[in-house]
Amino acid sequence: MPRPIIMTQEMKQSALEDFTALLKDMKMSDGSLSYTKSFKYKDKSAVVWLTQEAYRKILALVLGFNSEVGWHGIASRSGDNEFTIEDIIVYPQEVTGSTVNTDQELYTDWLYSLDDETFNKVRMQGHSHVNMGVSPSGVDNTHRQQIIEQLDSGMFYIFMIWNKSLSIHTLIYDMQHNVLYEDKDVEIYLLDNADMDEFMIDAVGKVQKRGQRKKETVSKTKCTEQELSPDDVAELEQYMQFGLYDQYDLGGSAWTL
């Protein structure tokens, strides 16, 4: 579930009251104590839109390199909880099969060589994990912390990790609304995908298994064999019209097409 980034006064007061109540009757077996309190938001989600250009560039980088590779996204806010990644740019870096490092001087020179409009829209950092899972490493977490320390109250920043299986780990720090979205809190859609949607709907209507009159279509949990009725076609069209990726249906680990 989405979480706050900065503790509000109300959160501080709630934590203080809980901790005071905990101290009242606490008995310590080893002379130490610990206290943890989690804050979460209900009924919040975010949407990330990828332009065709950004999507193609990410795929080219993830699938075209046998080493890790990092990139920045040129991104803008397109709604209270919607963000659009317009383009992808690659910064100077040194890579191995499992790391991406930057020479700070070279990186800074490159960053300040960008025009003002592009510079102000560098609001996304992504990198690949090649054939590994997409869970962030300790180095990833340290780098992420360094970036969010620089964000002011009106900014946002998106972090993504992709691998060759096209699994994606996503974090969005929305400072304006004090919300951290992660993975299942985020829906990722492809802009201007009508041609592909029409192609797949047409293909589903023509493909059947040998010796059977049943068609294979997309289910909300898995691919199943079923008769392709007009209602099926309508459901499939609705399912696909927003883009290629629906992590709620596939656990955030695969693309539907």
FIDO-5875 format. One record per residue: residue in one letter; x, y, z of N, C-alpha, C in turn. Coordinates in steps of 0.1 Angstrom, whole numbers, padded with zeros to 4 digits, always signed. Example, Ala and Ser with C-alpha at 12.3 -4.5 7.8 and 13.67 -1.06 7.14 Angstrom:
2
A+0132-0057+0078+0123-0045+0078+0132-0033+0078S+0128-0022+0071+0137-0011+0071+0129+0000+0079
//
This chain:
257
M+0008-0012+0000+0000+0000+0000+0009+0012+0000P+0004+0023-0006+0012+0036-0006+0015+0041+0008R+0026+0047+0010+0031+0052+0023+0035+0066+0022P+0034+0073+0033+0039+0087+0034+0054+0087+0033I+0059+0099+0028+0074+0101+0027+0079+0109+0039I+0071+0119+0043+0074+0128+0054+0064+0127+0064M+0067+0126+0077+0058+0125+0088+0051+0138+0090T+0037+0138+0089+0030+0150+0092+0029+0152+0107Q+0024+0164+0111+0022+0166+0126+0012+0156+0132E+0002+0153+0124-0008+0143+0129-0001+0129+0131M+0008+0125+0122+0015+0113+0123+0024+0113+0135K+0031+0124+0137+0040+0125+0149+0032+0124+0162Q+0020+0131+0162+0012+0130+0174+0007+0116+0177S+0003+0109+0166-0002+0095+0168+0009+0086+0173A+0021+0088+0167+0033+0080+0172+0036+0083+0186L+0036+0095+0190+0039+0099+0204+0029+0093+0214E+0016+0093+0210+0006+0087+0219+0008+0072+0220D+0011+0066+0209+0013+0051+0209+0025+0047+0217F+0036+0055+0216+0048+0052+0223+0046+0055+0238T+0039+0065+0241+0037+0068+0255+0029+0057+0262A+0019+0052+0255+0011+0041+0260+0019+0028+0261L+0028+0026+0252+0037+0014+0252+0046+0015+0264L+0051+0027+0268+0061+0028+0279+0054+0026+0292K+0041+0029+0293+0034+0029+0306+0036+0016+0313D+0034+0005+0306+0034-0008+0313+0045-0018+0308M+0055-0012+0301+0065-0021+0294+0074-0027+0305K+0077-0039+0303+0088-0046+0311+0098-0051+0301M+0111-0049+0304+0122-0052+0295+0129-0065+0300S+0131-0074+0292+0138-0087+0296+0153-0085+0295D+0158-0076+0286+0172-0074+0284+0177-0060+0285G+0169-0051+0291+0173-0038+0293+0172-0029+0280S+0165-0034+0270+0164-0026+0258+0150-0026+0253L+0147-0016+0245+0133-0016+0239+0134-0012+0224S+0124-0015+0217+0123-0011+0203+0108-0007+0200Y+0106+0002+0191+0093+0006+0188+0092+0008+0173T+0082+0003+0167+0079+0004+0152+0065+0008+0150K+0063+0018+0141+0049+0021+0137+0049+0024+0123S+0040+0018+0115+0039+0020+0101+0027+0029+0098F+0029+0037+0087+0018+0046+0082+0016+0042+0068K+0003+0040+0064+0000+0036+0051-0013+0044+0047Y-0014+0046+0034-0026+0052+0028-0035+0041+0022K-0048+0043+0023-0057+0034+0016-0063+0040+0004D-0066+0032-0006-0073+0036-0018-0065+0047-0026K-0052+0045-0027-0044+0054-0035-0036+0046-0045S-0035+0050-0057-0027+0044-0067-0022+0054-0077A-0012+0050-0085-0006+0059-0094-0005+0053-0108V-0004+0061-0118-0004+0056-0132+0009+0062-0138V+0017+0053-0145+0028+0058-0153+0025+0055-0168W+0025+0065-0176+0024+0064-0190+0037+0064-0197L+0039+0054-0206+0052+0054-0214+0048+0057-0228T+0055+0067-0234+0054+0070-0248+0060+0058-0256Q+0055+0057-0268+0061+0046-0277+0076+0048-0278E+0081+0060-0279+0096+0062-0280+0103+0058-0268A+0097+0062-0256+0104+0058-0243+0104+0043-0242Y+0093+0036-0245+0092+0022-0244+0102+0015-0253R+0103+0019-0265+0112+0013-0274+0127+0014-0270K+0130+0026-0264+0143+0028-0260+0147+0020-0248I+0137+0018-0238+0140+0010-0227+0142-0004-0231L+0133-0010-0240+0135-0023-0245+0148-0025-0252A+0153-0015-0260+0165-0016-0267+0177-0017-0257L+0176-0009-0246+0187-0009-0236+0187-0022-0228V+0175-0026-0224+0174-0038-0215+0178-0051-0223L+0173-0052-0235+0176-0064-0243+0189-0064-0251G+0194-0052-0253+0206-0050-0262+0219-0051-0255F+0219-0050-0241+0231-0050-0234+0232-0063-0225N+0244-0069-0224+0246-0080-0216+0251-0076-0202S+0254-0063-0201+0258-0057-0188+0246-0049-0183E+0247-0045-0170+0237-0035-0165+0239-0022-0173V+0228-0015-0174+0229-0002-0181+0219+0008-0174G+0222+0020-0172+0213+0030-0166+0209+0040-0175W+0198+0047-0172+0192+0057-0180+0184+0067-0172H+0181+0079-0177+0172+0088-0171+0160+0089-0180G+0149+0092-0173+0136+0094-0181+0133+0109-0180I+0128+0114-0192+0123+0128-0192+0108+0127-0189A+0104+0131-0178+0090+0128-0173+0083+0141-0168S+0070+0140-0169+0062+0152-0164+0050+0146-0157R+0044+0154-0148+0032+0151-0142+0020+0153-0151S+0011+0143-0153+0000+0145-0162-0013+0144-0155G-0013+0144-0142-0025+0144-0133-0020+0143-0119D-0030+0144-0109-0026+0143-0095-0018+0131-0092N-0022+0120-0098-0015+0107-0095-0010+0100-0108E-0009+0108-0119-0004+0103-0132+0008+0110-0137F+0017+0102-0142+0030+0107-0147+0033+0101-0161T+0039+0109-0169+0042+0104-0183+0057+0105-0185I+0063+0093-0189+0077+0093-0193+0078+0095-0208E+0083+0107-0211+0082+0111-0225+0094+0106-0234D+0105+0105-0228+0117+0100-0235+0127+0095-0226I+0137+0088-0231+0148+0081-0224+0161+0087-0229I+0170+0090-0219+0184+0095-0223+0194+0087-0215V+0205+0084-0220+0216+0076-0214+0227+0086-0209Y+0231+0084-0197+0241+0093-0191+0255+0086-0191P+0266+0093-0190+0279+0086-0189+0280+0077-0177Q+0286+0065-0180+0286+0055-0169+0296+0044-0172E+0300+0037-0161+0309+0026-0162+0301+0014-0157V+0301+0003-0164+0292-0008-0161+0299-0021-0160T+0294-0031-0152+0298-0045-0152+0285-0053-0154G+0286-0066-0153+0274-0074-0154+0264-0072-0143S+0268-0065-0132+0259-0063-0121+0259-0050-0114T+0267-0040-0120+0267-0027-0114+0267-0016-0125V+0262-0004-0121+0263+0008-0129+0269+0019-0120N+0280+0025-0124+0287+0035-0117+0289+0047-0125T+0290+0059-0119+0292+0071-0127+0304+0079-0121D+0312+0085-0130+0322+0094-0126+0314+0108-0123Q+0315+0112-0111+0306+0124-0107+0309+0136-0115E+0322+0138-0119+0325+0150-0127+0320+0149-0141L+0322+0137-0147+0317+0135-0160+0301+0136-0161Y+0295+0130-0151+0281+0130-0150+0275+0144-0148T+0281+0152-0139+0277+0166-0137+0279+0174-0150D+0290+0173-0156+0292+0180-0169+0281+0176-0179W+0278+0164-0180+0268+0159-0190+0254+0165-0186L+0251+0164-0173+0238+0169-0168+0236+0184-0171Y+0246+0192-0169+0245+0206-0171+0246+0210-0185S+0249+0201-0194+0250+0203-0208+0236+0202-0214L+0226+0197-0207+0212+0196-0212+0206+0210-0213D+0197+0211-0222+0189+0224-0222+0180+0225-0210D+0176+0237-0207+0168+0239-0195+0155+0230-0194E+0148+0229-0205+0136+0222-0205+0138+0207-0202T+0148+0201-0208+0152+0187-0206+0157+0185-0192F+0166+0194-0187+0172+0193-0174+0161+0193-0163N+0151+0202-0165+0140+0203-0155+0131+0191-0155K+0131+0183-0166+0122+0171-0166+0130+0158-0164V+0142+0158-0160+0149+0146-0156+0143+0142-0142R+0133+0134-0143+0126+0130-0131+0124+0115-0130M+0133+0108-0136+0132+0093-0136+0146+0087-0137Q+0149+0077-0129+0162+0069-0131+0158+0055-0132G+0163+0048-0142+0161+0034-0144+0174+0027-0147H+0174+0014-0144+0186+0006-0149+0181-0008-0150S+0189-0016-0156+0186-0030-0158+0193-0039-0148H+0188-0051-0145+0194-0061-0137+0197-0073-0145V+0198-0072-0158+0201-0082-0168+0193-0095-0165N+0199-0106-0161+0192-0118-0158+0188-0121-0144M+0190-0111-0135+0187-0112-0121+0173-0107-0119G+0168-0109-0107+0155-0103-0103+0156-0088-0102V+0145-0081-0100+0145-0067-0100+0144-0061-0086S+0147-0068-0075+0147-0063-0062+0159-0053-0061P+0158-0042-0055+0169-0032-0054+0180-0037-0045S+0192-0034-0049+0204-0038-0041+0207-0027-0031G+0216-0030-0022+0220-0019-0012+0225-0007-0019V+0233-0009-0030+0238+0003-0038+0226+0010-0044D+0216+0003-0049+0204+0010-0054+0197+0018-0044N+0196+0013-0032+0189+0020-0021+0197+0032-0017T+0210+0031-0017+0218+0043-0013+0217+0054-0024H+0217+0050-0036+0216+0060-0047+0202+0066-0047R+0192+0058-0044+0179+0064-0043+0178+0074-0032Q+0183+0071-0021+0183+0080-0009+0190+0093-0013Q+0201+0093-0020+0208+0105-0024+0200+0114-0033I+0192+0107-0042+0184+0115-0051+0172+0122-0043I+0165+0114-0035+0153+0120-0029+0156+0130-0018E+0169+0130-0013+0173+0141-0004+0173+0155-0012Q+0174+0154-0025+0175+0167-0033+0161+0171-0038L+0150+0164-0035+0137+0167-0040+0130+0178-0030D+0124+0188-0036+0117+0197-0028+0102+0193-0028S+0094+0201-0021+0080+0197-0018+0071+0196-0030G+0075+0202-0041+0066+0201-0053+0070+0191-0063M+0081+0183-0061+0087+0175-0071+0081+0160-0070F+0085+0152-0080+0083+0138-0080+0095+0131-0086Y+0097+0119-0083+0108+0111-0089+0104+0097-0091I+0107+0091-0102+0103+0077-0105+0116+0069-0106F+0116+0057-0099+0127+0047-0100+0122+0035-0106M+0129+0029-0116+0125+0016-0122+0137+0007-0123I+0135-0006-0121+0145-0016-0124+0138-0026-0133W+0145-0029-0145+0139-0039-0154+0149-0050-0156N+0145-0062-0160+0154-0072-0164+0149-0078-0178K+0157-0088-0183+0154-0093-0196+0141-0101-0197S+0136-0105-0185+0122-0111-0185+0111-0101-0185L+0115-0088-0186+0106-0077-0185+0098-0076-0172S+0104-0081-0162+0099-0078-0148+0103-0064-0145I+0095-0057-0137+0097-0043-0134+0095-0040-0119H+0105-0034-0113+0103-0028-0099+0101-0013-0101T+0091-0008-0095+0088+0006-0097+0086+0013-0083L+0092+0025-0081+0089+0033-0070+0087+0047-0075I+0076+0054-0069+0074+0068-0073+0073+0076-0060Y+0082+0086-0059+0082+0095-0047+0075+0107-0052D+0063+0109-0047+0055+0121-0050+0055+0130-0038M+0065+0140-0039+0066+0149-0028+0055+0159-0026Q+0049+0162-0037+0037+0172-0037+0026+0166-0029H+0023+0153-0030+0012+0147-0022+0017+0139-0010N+0030+0138-0008+0036+0131+0003+0032+0116+0002V+0034+0110-0009+0030+0096-0011+0042+0089-0018L+0045+0077-0013+0054+0068-0019+0046+0056-0025Y+0047+0055-0038+0040+0043-0045+0050+0033-0048E+0046+0020-0047+0056+0009-0050+0049-0002-0057D+0054-0007-0068+0050-0019-0075+0035-0020-0077K+0028-0027-0069+0014-0030-0071+0005-0017-0069D+0011-0007-0063+0004+0006-0062+0004+0014-0076V+0012+0008-0085+0015+0016-0098+0010+0007-0110E+0002+0014-0119-0002+0008-0131+0006+0014-0142I+0012+0006-0151+0020+0011-0162+0014+0009-0175Y+0011+0019-0183+0004+0018-0195+0012+0024-0207L+0009+0020-0219+0016+0025-0231+0007+0034-0238L+0012+0046-0241+0004+0056-0249+0003+0052-0263D-0008+0056-0269-0010+0055-0284-0008+0040-0288N-0015+0031-0282-0014+0017-0284-0025+0011-0292A-0033+0019-0299-0045+0014-0305-0043+0004-0316D-0032+0006-0324-0029-0003-0335-0026-0017-0330M-0018-0018-0319-0014-0031-0314-0027-0037-0307D-0035-0029-0301-0047-0035-0295-0056-0041-0306E-0058-0034-0317-0066-0039-0327-0060-0052-0334F-0047-0052-0335-0040-0064-0340-0042-0076-0332M-0041-0074-0318-0042-0086-0309-0057-0091-0309I-0066-0081-0309-0080-0085-0309-0083-0094-0321D-0078-0089-0333-0080-0096-0345-0073-0110-0344A-0061-0110-0339-0054-0123-0338-0061-0133-0329V-0066-0128-0318-0073-0137-0309-0085-0144-0315G-0092-0137-0324-0103-0142-0331-0100-0152-0342K-0087-0153-0346-0083-0162-0357-0075-0174-0352V-0070-0174-0340-0061-0184-0335-0068-0195-0327Q-0067-0207-0331-0073-0218-0323-0064-0230-0323K-0065-0238-0313-0056-0250-0312-0061-0260-0322R-0051-0268-0326-0054-0279-0336-0064-0289-0331G-0074-0291-0339-0084-0301-0335-0095-0296-0325Q-0094-0283-0322-0104-0277-0312-0110-0265-0318R-0122-0262-0314-0128-0250-0319-0128-0239-0308K-0120-0242-0298-0118-0232-0287-0107-0223-0290K-0108-0210-0286-0098-0201-0289-0090-0198-0276E-0078-0193-0277-0070-0189-0265-0071-0174-0263T-0075-0170-0252-0076-0156-0250-0071-0152-0236V-0071-0140-0233-0064-0135-0221-0074-0135-0209S-0071-0142-0198-0079-0142-0186-0073-0133-0176K-0080-0128-0166-0075-0119-0156-0065-0126-0147T-0064-0139-0148-0054-0146-0139-0044-0154-0147K-0048-0159-0159-0039-0167-0167-0046-0169-0181C-0038-0175-0190-0044-0178-0203-0052-0190-0202T-0064-0190-0207-0073-0201-0206-0080-0204-0219E-0084-0216-0221-0092-0219-0234-0106-0217-0231Q-0113-0209-0240-0127-0207-0239-0133-0202-0252E-0146-0204-0253-0152-0199-0265-0151-0184-0266L-0148-0179-0278-0147-0164-0279-0160-0159-0284S-0168-0155-0274-0181-0149-0276-0180-0134-0278P-0190-0127-0283-0190-0113-0284-0186-0106-0271D-0191-0112-0260-0188-0106-0247-0173-0107-0244D-0167-0119-0248-0153-0121-0246-0145-0110-0254V-0149-0108-0266-0142-0098-0275-0143-0084-0268A-0154-0081-0263-0156-0068-0256-0147-0067-0244E-0147-0078-0236-0139-0078-0224-0124-0076-0227L-0120-0084-0238-0106-0083-0242-0102-0069-0247E-0111-0063-0254-0108-0050-0259-0107-0040-0248Q-0116-0041-0238-0115-0032-0226-0102-0035-0218Y-0098-0047-0217-0086-0052-0210-0074-0046-0216M-0073-0045-0229-0061-0042-0236-0060-0027-0240Q-0071-0019-0240-0071-0006-0246-0061+0004-0239F-0058+0001-0226-0049+0010-0219-0035+0007-0221G-0031-0003-0227-0016-0006-0229-0013-0020-0227L+0000-0023-0227+0005-0036-0227+0006-0042-0213Y+0007-0034-0203+0011-0040-0190+0000-0038-0179D-0003-0049-0172-0012-0048-0162-0007-0057-0150Q+0000-0051-0141+0007-0059-0131-0002-0065-0120Y-0015-0059-0119-0024-0065-0110-0028-0079-0114D-0029-0081-0128-0033-0094-0133-0022-0104-0133L-0010-0099-0135+0002-0109-0137+0012-0107-0127G+0009-0101-0115+0018-0101-0104+0030-0092-0106G+0029-0083-0115+0040-0074-0118+0052-0080-0123S+0051-0092-0129+0063-0099-0134+0063-0103-0149A+0053-0098-0156+0053-0102-0170+0045-0091-0178W+0047-0091-0191+0039-0083-0200+0028-0092-0206T+0016-0086-0208+0005-0093-0213+0007-0097-0228L+0015-0090-0235+0017-0093-0250+0031-0098-0252
//
